Amino acid sequence: MIAPDLVLVPLAGGMAASIAYLVKWASESRTPLREGAVVFLLLMMVGMLAGAALYFVHPSVASLVEGIWVASAIMSVSVVVVFVAFLREANAPSEGTERSKSTGFNEGPFVGSVIVLVLANELLMGWTFQVASGLPPSVSGTGASALGPLFVASVDSPWFLFTMSAEMLLTGLFLRNRLSTPVFAVLVSQSLIMLFSPPALESAIWTSVAIYVSSGAMIGLFVYLMEYLYRHHQLGVGFSAYLLELLGVYALMMGGLFLWIYYGDGMAFALSIVLEMVVFFGAVVRPEGLTQELGAPWQLRPNWVFGLLALIFVAEFFMGALLDVQLSPAAFTAGFPALPMSGSAAIILENAFTNGFWFLATVAASTWFLVMMGVEMGALVAFKLRETRHLENRIRLVLMMGCYAAFAVFYPSIYLGLVAPNTPNPSVVPVLGWPMGLGSFPLSTTVFSAVVLTYAITGGLVVLFGRRVICSTFCTAPLMYQGTTVDAMKTFNRSGAVGRKYLSSRLSKTYGVTTGLVMGSLVATSFLSYLNTTGAANVTILGADPAVFVFALYFSVLWFLMFVTIPYTGNYNCVTMGWCYTGTIAQAFQKVGFFKLKVHDQQVCRDCTTLDCAKGCPVGLVDMPGHFRTKGEFRSSKCCGVGDCVEACPYDNLYISDVRHWLRARLGLSPSRDKIRRLPMVGATHRSPVARVSSPASAQSAAPVRR
């Protein structure tokens, strides 16, 4: 209805501005009387909206009178609040009216009161304005059974969501001078994400646009937060706690949106919106708590980092599922045949576990989840690319991003769907992934030849250039591991309880156990798969061929579990722990190949006291400095050729040697080297090829930018 909307829109805007200003006032209040005045005004607004809501339930003269009485009663209570606050301030110590411990007025009740009253205002306004606009929310049930649907309808109302978004934005603008840049950026992002809430309007176009925009905004927020962590190792204690609370809300929100669009259940989304308001207003009422006290560096807080990674992954996972349902509903439904949740308790538990496993595996291997992860993690790699000095490493990073786009997204999804639209779903083909070519499903001669050729080419490339062909370029894992922030988590290789067990180039017993289990499971499931195809057996694991199950377990479930546990297991744990069978196969080829790390001048490493090469290694090869000092080179089957050690060396003394350098040596050519100025050696007693600087000032100007 046009006429009511012309009245209600300005009213909603006025309410949003009023509440935002009251929150600003609350953030500045430090005396009982000022706080009482804030509570008084919020209670008055609640009273007016409660009276209007009572009238709109059953419009009549009687309900109008009842509404006026309810509003008057609530306003009377608000007057009592102000009177009590006045008495407390009057009885405050004579040294001043600013709050002190002697006033007896606690922070918690005031902040809680502001949050509860703002929520009450928004919920009442959402329902009342929705009814007044001529579009009453459809609520089924009566009595207590109607409370849930009524709550969801009120929160999902555009009058609630859009007004709440405006309040959050205005509050951030009002408090701009008291907020740091990252805090302000997070608050503005929250406002944008809430504005584009898909359930706000009953329109297919709005739903699609809102899903894309809110997902993009959330990805942008995650990238901003991760890069901020990389640049600032210490965060405010309040801000770091706020981030975990917000990420927890967003994890629930994306899960709620998936349930809403797939099952039509909006309760989880509505709860996430209310919780986000609690987190938001709980922070802005006392904004100084976000930035005042600095905490310990996040690299020394594994539990906090684990919470960060786990909550971001959960939000991204459901975001990927949401995009899959929105963009490819038929493919998603076909790839996830859910088992019925009926029967005995044992059957229900078994089916629930099976459904959960395959839901996780299906989404984690889906096109749009991988696209989203590629955009997010690729942005961090692009940031790292700006800081990478050596041309060879820059080229590898570009190739790595291109390989992810080609091999994780384009070829398995877009290209295969175009050239072979009738190809069976990979979940029903008992081959451990066609890129791996492992398994025993009857393949055509053409496909089998392609698999053999793939192994021959890959093995040959590993022999010539090292396992970085797989573990640092072709595989999808390095894009996840080598962005700025995640790369900085390599400190957990040395501090993590599990990561320390896999340090150095030595293949420990723990490493042998891990690799043995992985390769043993590969052989066993391939053999079982073969027996299935010959009819000699009919073995399934969670309803799938054993080879399919193992592939899904390792690459769609276990891999992401290991990623979020980096604070305990260390960075690049697929390499360090040896549980990736593809990397293990590449490792065998590397043992007989040309790849190694070498130094230009062995004496430079003997004089070096920084050990930066070992600190920069993402797979924890902490013994490499000793090899450089004694042999002038380092060869390890665990080295995946990332090149961080080359970048970390302050003297530019390291380089990666492979077949190219072997050929140069045979032709009598010296290894290439960048022409840049170097740091002076500490304690050097001879003239090495590393350039000297003659004064402390020139030494400072010669120092490369360190991360």
C-alpha positions in Angstrom: 0.0 0.0 0.0 1.6 3.3 -1.2 0.0 5.7 1.3 1.0 3.8 4.5 4.5 3.3 3.1 4.9 7.0 2.5 4.2 7.5 6.2 6.0 4.4 7.6 9.3 4.8 5.7 10.1 8.3 7.3 8.9 6.9 10.6 11.3 4.0 10.3 14.1 6.3 9.3 13.4 8.5 12.2 13.4 5.5 14.6 16.7 4.3 13.2 18.3 7.7 13.6 16.9 8.1 17.1 18.1 4.7 18.4 21.5 5.2 16.8 21.9 8.6 18.5 20.7 7.1 21.8 23.3 4.3 21.5 25.9 7.1 20.9 24.7 8.9 23.9 24.8 5.6 25.9 28.4 5.1 24.9 29.3 8.6 26.3 27.3 8.2 29.5 29.3 7.8 32.7 26.9 8.9 35.4 23.7 7.2 36.7 21.5 10.2 35.6 22.7 10.2 32.0 22.3 6.4 31.8 18.9 6.6 33.3 17.9 9.2 30.7 19.0 6.8 27.9 17.0 3.9 29.5 14.0 6.3 29.9 13.9 7.3 26.3 14.3 3.7 25.0 11.5 2.6 27.3 9.3 5.3 26.0 9.9 4.1 22.5 9.1 0.5 23.6 5.9 1.7 25.2 4.7 3.5 22.0 5.4 0.5 19.8 3.9 -2.0 22.3 0.7 0.1 22.3 0.6 0.2 18.6 1.2 -3.5 18.3 -1.6 -4.2 20.7 -4.0 -2.2 18.6 -3.0 -3.8 15.3 -3.6 -7.3 16.7 -7.4 -6.6 16.8 -8.1 -3.1 15.5 -10.9 -1.6 17.6 -11.7 1.2 20.0 -11.2 -1.2 22.9 -7.7 -2.3 21.7 -6.9 1.4 21.1 -7.7 2.2 24.7 -5.7 -0.9 25.8 -2.8 0.2 23.7 -2.8 3.6 25.3 -2.9 2.1 28.8 0.0 -0.3 28.0 2.1 2.6 26.6 1.3 4.8 29.6 2.3 2.0 32.0 5.6 1.4 30.3 6.3 5.1 30.2 5.5 5.3 33.9 8.2 2.7 34.6 10.6 4.7 32.6 10.0 7.7 34.8 10.8 5.5 37.9 14.1 4.6 36.2 15.1 8.2 35.9 14.0 9.0 39.4 16.1 6.2 40.8 19.1 7.3 38.7 18.6 10.8 40.1 18.7 9.6 43.7 21.8 7.5 43.0 23.6 10.5 41.6 22.5 12.7 44.4 23.9 10.3 46.9 27.2 9.9 44.9 30.4 10.9 46.7 31.1 14.6 46.7 34.4 14.3 44.7 32.5 14.2 41.4 29.6 12.8 39.5 31.7 10.6 37.2 31.1 6.9 38.0 33.3 5.4 40.6 33.1 2.2 42.5 31.3 3.9 45.4 28.2 4.8 43.3 27.2 1.1 43.3 26.1 1.5 39.6 27.3 -1.5 37.6 28.3 -1.5 33.9 26.7 -4.9 33.1 23.1 -4.0 33.9 23.3 -0.7 31.9 24.8 -2.2 28.8 22.4 -5.2 29.0 19.5 -2.8 29.4 20.4 -0.9 26.3 20.8 -4.1 24.2 17.5 -5.5 25.4 15.6 -2.3 24.8 17.0 -1.8 21.4 16.1 -5.4 20.5 12.6 -4.9 21.9 12.2 -1.7 19.8 13.3 -3.4 16.6 11.2 -6.5 17.1 8.1 -4.5 17.9 8.7 -2.1 15.0 9.4 -5.0 12.6 6.0 -6.6 13.3 4.0 -3.5 13.8 5.1 -1.7 10.6 4.7 -5.0 8.6 1.1 -5.2 9.7 0.5 -1.4 9.3 1.9 -1.6 5.7 -0.9 -4.0 4.8 1.4 -7.1 4.5 0.8 -9.0 7.8 3.3 -11.8 8.3 1.8 -15.2 7.9 2.0 -17.0 11.3 0.7 -20.5 11.8 -0.5 -21.9 15.0 -2.0 -20.4 18.1 -0.8 -19.6 21.6 2.8 -20.7 22.4 3.1 -22.6 19.1 2.8 -19.3 17.3 5.7 -17.6 19.1 8.4 -19.1 17.0 6.8 -18.2 13.6 5.9 -14.8 15.0 9.6 -14.2 16.0 10.9 -15.4 12.6 8.3 -13.2 10.7 9.2 -10.2 12.8 12.9 -10.5 12.3 12.7 -11.4 8.6 10.5 -8.3 8.0 12.2 -5.6 5.8 11.1 -3.1 8.5 13.4 -4.9 10.9 16.3 -5.8 8.7 16.6 -2.6 6.7 16.0 -0.4 9.8 18.5 -2.4 11.7 21.1 -2.0 8.9 20.6 1.8 9.0 20.9 1.9 12.8 24.2 0.0 12.6 25.6 2.3 9.9 24.5 5.5 11.7 25.9 4.2 15.0 29.3 3.6 13.3 29.3 7.0 11.7 28.3 8.7 15.0 31.2 6.9 16.8 33.7 7.3 13.9 36.1 9.5 15.9 36.3 7.0 18.7 36.8 3.9 16.6 40.0 2.6 14.9 39.9 2.1 11.2 39.6 -1.7 11.3 36.8 -1.6 13.9 35.0 1.0 11.8 35.5 -1.2 8.6 34.0 -4.2 10.4 31.0 -2.3 11.6 30.3 -0.9 8.2 30.6 -4.4 6.7 28.1 -5.7 9.2 25.6 -3.0 8.1 26.1 -3.9 4.4 25.7 -7.7 5.0 22.5 -7.1 7.1 21.1 -4.8 4.4 21.3 -7.5 1.8 19.5 -10.2 3.8 17.8 -12.6 1.3 14.7 -13.2 3.5 13.9 -9.5 3.7 11.7 -9.4 0.5 9.6 -12.0 -1.1 11.2 -11.7 -4.5 13.2 -14.2 -6.5 15.3 -11.3 -7.9 16.0 -9.8 -4.5 16.9 -13.3 -3.1 19.5 -13.9 -5.8 21.0 -10.4 -5.7 21.1 -10.4 -1.9 22.8 -13.8 -1.8 25.5 -12.7 -4.2 26.1 -9.2 -2.6 26.1 -10.4 1.0 28.4 -13.4 0.1 30.7 -11.0 -1.7 30.7 -8.6 1.2 31.4 -11.4 3.7 34.3 -12.7 1.5 35.7 -9.2 1.4 35.4 -8.8 5.1 37.2 -12.1 5.7 40.0 -11.1 3.3 40.3 -7.7 5.1 40.5 -9.3 8.5 43.0 -11.9 7.5 45.3 -9.3 5.8 44.9 -7.1 8.9 46.1 -9.9 11.1 49.1 -10.3 8.9 50.0 -6.6 9.2 49.2 -6.4 12.9 50.3 -9.3 15.1 48.8 -7.7 18.2 45.1 -6.9 18.5 43.1 -5.2 21.2 41.8 -7.8 23.7 38.3 -6.6 23.2 38.6 -6.5 19.4 39.9 -10.0 19.2 37.1 -11.3 21.4 34.6 -9.3 19.3 35.9 -10.9 16.1 35.4 -14.4 17.3 31.9 -13.5 18.5 31.1 -12.0 15.1 32.5 -14.9 13.1 30.4 -17.3 15.3 27.3 -15.2 14.4 28.2 -15.3 10.7 28.8 -19.1 10.8 25.2 -19.4 12.2 23.9 -16.9 9.7 25.2 -18.7 6.7 24.0 -22.0 8.0 20.6 -20.4 8.7 20.4 -19.0 5.1 21.1 -22.5 3.8 18.4 -24.0 5.9 16.0 -21.1 4.8 16.6 -21.5 1.1 16.8 -25.4 1.1 14.2 -26.3 3.7 12.3 -23.1 4.1 13.2 -22.9 7.8 14.1 -19.3 8.8 14.6 -19.8 12.6 18.4 -20.2 12.6 18.8 -17.1 10.4 16.5 -15.0 12.7 18.5 -16.1 15.7 21.7 -15.1 14.0 20.4 -11.6 13.3 19.4 -11.1 16.9 22.7 -12.4 18.2 24.5 -10.1 15.8 22.6 -7.2 17.3 23.6 -8.3 20.8 27.3 -8.5 19.7 27.2 -5.2 17.9 25.5 -3.1 20.5 27.4 -4.8 23.3 30.5 -3.5 21.7 29.5 0.0 20.6 28.0 1.0 23.9 31.5 0.8 25.3 33.7 1.2 22.1 36.9 1.9 24.0 36.9 -1.7 25.1 37.6 -2.8 21.6 41.0 -1.1 21.2 42.3 0.0 24.6 44.4 -3.0 25.9 46.6 -4.9 23.4 46.7 -8.7 23.8 49.6 -11.1 23.1 50.6 -11.6 19.5 48.1 -13.9 17.8 50.9 -16.2 16.7 51.3 -17.1 20.4 47.5 -17.7 20.8 46.8 -21.1 19.1 43.4 -21.5 20.6 42.3 -18.1 19.3 43.7 -18.7 15.8 41.9 -22.1 15.8 38.7 -20.5 16.6 39.2 -17.9 13.9 40.0 -20.5 11.2 37.2 -22.9 12.3 34.5 -20.2 12.3 35.6 -18.7 9.0 35.5 -22.2 7.5 32.0 -23.0 8.8 30.8 -19.7 7.4 32.5 -20.3 4.1 31.2 -23.9 3.9 27.6 -22.9 4.3 28.1 -20.0 2.0 29.4 -22.4 -0.6 26.4 -24.7 0.0 24.1 -21.7 -0.4 25.7 -20.7 -3.7 25.5 -24.3 -4.9 21.7 -24.5 -4.2 21.1 -21.1 -5.7 23.2 -21.5 -8.9 23.1 -25.3 -9.4 20.2 -26.8 -7.5 19.8 -29.9 -9.6 23.6 -30.8 -9.5 23.6 -30.2 -5.7 20.6 -32.4 -5.1 22.0 -35.2 -7.3 25.3 -35.1 -5.6 23.8 -35.4 -2.1 21.2 -38.1 -1.9 20.2 -37.9 1.8 19.2 -41.0 3.7 15.8 -41.0 5.5 15.9 -40.1 9.2 13.5 -42.8 10.3 13.7 -46.3 11.9 15.4 -47.4 15.0 17.8 -45.2 17.0 20.8 -47.0 15.6 19.7 -46.5 12.0 18.9 -42.9 12.6 22.4 -42.3 14.1 24.0 -44.2 11.2 22.1 -42.3 8.6 22.7 -38.9 10.3 26.5 -39.6 10.3 26.4 -40.8 6.7 24.4 -37.7 5.6 26.7 -35.4 7.5 29.8 -36.9 6.0 28.6 -36.8 2.4 27.1 -33.4 2.8 30.5 -32.1 4.0 32.3 -34.0 1.2 29.8 -32.8 -1.5 30.0 -29.1 -0.6 33.7 -29.1 -0.1 34.3 -30.5 -3.6 31.6 -28.4 -5.2 32.3 -25.8 -7.9 31.0 -22.7 -6.1 32.7 -23.5 -2.8 36.0 -23.9 -4.6 35.4 -20.7 -6.6 34.6 -18.8 -3.4 37.7 -20.2 -1.6 39.8 -19.5 -4.6 38.8 -15.8 -4.6 39.3 -15.4 -0.9 42.7 -17.2 -0.6 43.8 -16.0 -4.0 43.5 -12.4 -2.7 45.9 -13.3 0.1 48.3 -14.8 -2.5 48.0 -11.6 -4.5 49.0 -9.6 -1.5 52.0 -11.9 -1.0 52.9 -11.5 -4.7 53.4 -7.8 -4.1 56.1 -8.6 -1.4 57.9 -11.3 -3.3 61.2 -10.1 -4.6 62.5 -13.0 -6.7 61.2 -13.3 -10.2 61.1 -17.1 -10.1 58.9 -17.1 -7.0 56.6 -14.5 -8.5 56.2 -16.6 -11.6 55.4 -19.7 -9.5 52.7 -17.8 -7.5 51.0 -16.7 -10.7 51.2 -20.3 -12.1 49.8 -21.6 -8.8 46.7 -19.3 -9.0 46.2 -20.2 -12.7 46.5 -23.9 -11.9 43.9 -23.6 -9.2 41.5 -21.8 -11.5 42.1 -24.4 -14.3 42.3 -27.7 -12.3 40.0 -27.0 -9.4 37.3 -25.1 -11.2 37.3 -24.9 -15.0 38.2 -28.4 -16.2 36.4 -30.6 -13.6 33.2 -28.4 -13.6 32.8 -26.1 -16.6 34.9 -27.9 -19.3 33.9 -31.4 -18.4 30.2 -30.4 -18.3 30.5 -28.9 -21.8 32.4 -31.7 -23.6 30.9 -34.6 -21.7 27.5 -33.6 -20.3 26.5 -37.3 -19.7 29.5 -38.1 -17.6 28.5 -39.9 -14.4 28.7 -38.1 -11.1 32.2 -38.6 -9.6 30.6 -39.9 -6.4 29.4 -43.1 -8.1 32.6 -43.7 -10.1 35.0 -45.9 -8.0 38.2 -44.3 -9.1 40.3 -42.2 -6.6 39.7 -39.1 -8.7 40.5 -39.1 -12.3 43.4 -36.6 -11.8 45.0 -39.2 -9.7 44.1 -42.2 -11.8 44.0 -44.5 -8.8 41.4 -47.3 -8.5 40.3 -50.1 -10.6 37.0 -49.1 -12.2 36.9 -50.3 -15.9 38.0 -47.3 -17.9 38.0 -46.9 -21.6 41.3 -47.2 -23.4 41.4 -43.5 -24.1 40.9 -42.5 -20.4 43.4 -45.2 -19.3 46.0 -43.9 -21.7 45.4 -40.3 -20.5 45.9 -41.5 -16.9 49.2 -43.2 -17.7 50.4 -40.3 -19.7 49.5 -37.9 -16.8 51.6 -40.0 -14.4 54.5 -40.1 -16.8 54.4 -36.4 -17.4 54.0 -35.5 -13.7 56.7 -37.9 -12.6 59.1 -36.5 -15.3 58.4 -32.9 -14.2 59.0 -33.8 -10.6 62.4 -35.4 -11.5 63.4 -32.3 -13.4 62.0 -29.6 -11.2 61.1 -31.2 -7.8 57.9 -31.9 -6.0 57.0 -28.2 -6.2 55.4 -29.1 -9.5 52.7 -30.8 -7.5 52.9 -29.5 -3.9 53.5 -25.8 -4.7 51.9 -25.3 -8.1 49.5 -27.9 -9.6 47.7 -28.9 -6.3 44.9 -26.8 -4.9 46.5 -26.8 -1.4 49.3 -24.2 -1.9 46.8 -21.5 -2.8 45.3 -22.1 0.7 48.6 -22.3 2.5 50.7 -19.5 0.8 48.6 -16.4 1.2 50.1 -13.8 3.5 48.2 -14.6 6.8 48.2 -18.4 6.5 51.9 -18.4 5.5 52.6 -16.4 8.6 51.1 -19.3 10.6 54.2 -21.4 9.9 55.4 -20.4 13.3 53.0 -23.0 14.6 55.3 -25.7 13.0 57.7 -25.0 15.8 55.2 -24.2 18.6 52.3 -26.6 17.9 52.1 -29.8 20.0 51.8 -32.0 16.9 53.8 -29.8 14.5 57.0 -30.2 16.5 56.9 -34.0 16.0 57.4 -33.4 12.2 60.2 -30.8 12.3 63.4 -31.2 10.2 64.1 -33.1 7.1 64.5 -36.4 9.0 61.6 -38.8 8.3 60.6 -39.5 11.9 58.7 -42.6 13.1 55.6 -40.4 13.5 56.0 -39.4 9.8 56.4 -43.1 8.8 53.3 -44.1 10.7 51.2 -41.4 9.0 52.5 -42.2 5.5 52.1 -45.9 6.1 48.5 -45.5 7.2 47.7 -43.4 4.1 49.4 -45.6 1.6 48.0 -48.7 3.2 44.5 -47.3 3.0 45.1 -46.5 -0.6 46.2 -50.1 -1.5 43.4 -51.7 0.6 40.6 -49.6 -0.9 41.9 -50.0 -4.4 41.9 -53.8 -3.9 38.4 -53.8 -2.5 37.2 -51.6 -5.4 38.7 -54.2 -7.8 36.8 -57.0 -6.0 33.6 -55.0 -6.3 34.0 -54.6 -10.0 34.7 -58.3 -10.6 31.7 -59.3 -8.5 33.8 -61.2 -6.0 32.7 -58.8 -3.2 30.2 -56.1 -2.5 31.9 -53.8 0.0 30.8 -50.3 0.6 31.8 -47.6 3.2 29.0 -45.2 4.1 27.1 -46.4 1.1 30.0 -45.7 -1.4 32.7 -47.7 -3.1 35.8 -47.8 -0.8 37.9 -45.9 -3.3 35.4 -43.2 -3.6 35.1 -43.0 0.2 38.8 -42.7 0.7 39.1 -40.0 -1.9 36.3 -38.0 -0.3 37.7 -38.6 3.2 41.2 -37.3 2.4 40.5 -34.5 0.0 37.1 -33.2 1.1 37.0 -33.8 4.8 40.4 -34.6 6.4 42.2 -31.9 4.4 39.9 -29.1 5.7 40.1 -30.5 9.2 43.9 -30.3 9.1 43.7 -26.8 7.6 41.7 -25.4 10.6 44.0 -27.2 13.0 47.1 -25.4 11.7 47.7 -23.8 15.2 48.3 -27.3 16.6 49.6 -29.3 13.6 51.6 -26.6 11.8 51.3 -25.1 8.4 51.5 -27.1 5.2 50.6 -30.2 7.3 49.7 -32.3 4.2 53.4 -32.2 3.4 55.0 -32.1 6.9 52.8 -35.0 8.2 52.9 -37.1 4.9 49.2 -37.9 4.8 48.7 -36.8 1.2 49.4 -39.8 -1.0 49.9 -37.7 -4.1 52.6 -35.8 -2.3 54.1 -39.0 -1.1 54.3 -40.3 -4.7 55.9 -37.0 -5.8 58.3 -37.3 -2.9 59.6 -40.6 -4.3 60.3 -39.1 -7.7 62.1 -36.1 -6.1 64.5 -38.5 -4.4 66.0 -39.3 -7.8 65.6 -35.9 -9.3 67.7 -32.8 -9.8 65.9 -30.5 -7.3 67.9 -29.1 -4.3 68.5 -25.8 -2.5 72.0 -24.3 -2.9 74.0 -21.3 -1.8 76.1 -18.9 -3.7 78.7 -18.6 -1.0 79.0 -21.2 1.7 81.0 -18.9 4.0 78.1 -16.4 4.1 76.0 -19.1 5.7 78.7 -19.9 8.2 78.8 -16.3 9.3 75.1 -15.9 9.4 73.4 -15.6 12.8 69.8 -15.0 11.8 68.7 -18.6 10.7 66.0 -16.8 8.7 65.9 -19.5 6.1 64.8 -22.1 8.7 62.3 -19.7 10.2 60.9 -18.9 6.7 60.4 -22.6 5.8 56.6 -23.4 5.7 57.3 -27.2 6.2 59.5 -26.9 9.2 62.9 -27.9 7.7 64.8 -26.4 10.6 68.0 -28.3 9.9 68.7 -26.6 6.5 71.2 -24.0 7.9 73.5 -26.7 9.1 73.5 -28.3 5.6 74.2 -25.0 4.0 77.2 -24.4 6.3 78.7 -27.9 5.8 77.7 -28.9 2.3 76.6 -25.7 0.6 73.4 -27.3 -0.4 70.3 -28.9 1.1 68.3 -31.8 -0.3 65.1 -33.2 1.3 62.3 -35.2 0.0 60.0 -33.2 2.2 61.0 -29.8 0.6 58.1 -28.7 -1.6 60.0 -25.8 -3.2 57.8 -22.9 -2.0 60.9 -20.6 -2.0 60.1 -18.8 1.3 63.6 -19.6 2.5 65.0 -17.8 -0.6 62.9 -14.8 0.1 63.7 -14.9 3.8 67.5 -14.9 3.4 68.7 -11.4 4.2 71.8 -11.8 2.1 70.1 -13.3 -1.0 72.5 -16.2 -0.8 70.1 -19.0 -1.5 68.6 -20.3 -4.8 66.6 -23.3 -6.0 68.7 -25.6 -8.2 67.0 -28.0 -10.6 67.6 -29.3 -14.1 68.1 -25.8 -15.5 71.0 -25.2 -13.2 72.4 -28.6 -13.9 72.5 -27.8 -17.6 74.0 -24.4 -16.9 76.8 -26.1 -14.9 77.4 -28.5 -17.7 77.7 -25.6 -20.1 80.1 -23.7 -17.8 77.6 -20.9 -17.0 77.3 -19.5 -13.5 74.0 -19.5 -11.7 71.9 -16.4 -12.2 71.5 -13.9 -9.4 69.4 -10.8 -8.9 71.4 -7.5 -9.0 70.3 -5.9 -5.8 72.2 -4.4 -2.8 72.7 -6.6 0.2 72.9 -6.4 4.0 76.4 -6.4 5.5 77.5 -9.7 7.0 77.7 -10.0 10.8 81.1 -11.2 11.9 82.3 -11.8 8.3 86.1 -12.1 8.1 86.5 -12.4 4.3 85.2 -10.8 1.2 82.2 -12.7 0.0 80.2 -12.1 -3.1 77.6 -10.4 -0.9 78.0 -6.7 -1.4 79.2 -4.6 1.6 77.9 -1.3 2.8 80.3 1.2 4.3 78.2 2.9 7.0 75.2 2.2 9.3 73.2 4.7 7.3 73.9 2.9 4.1 73.3 -0.4 5.7 69.8 0.7 6.7 69.1 1.9 3.2 70.3 -1.4 1.7 68.1 -3.5 3.9 65.2 -5.2 2.0 61.7 -4.8 3.4 61.1 -7.5 5.9 57.7 -9.0 6.7 
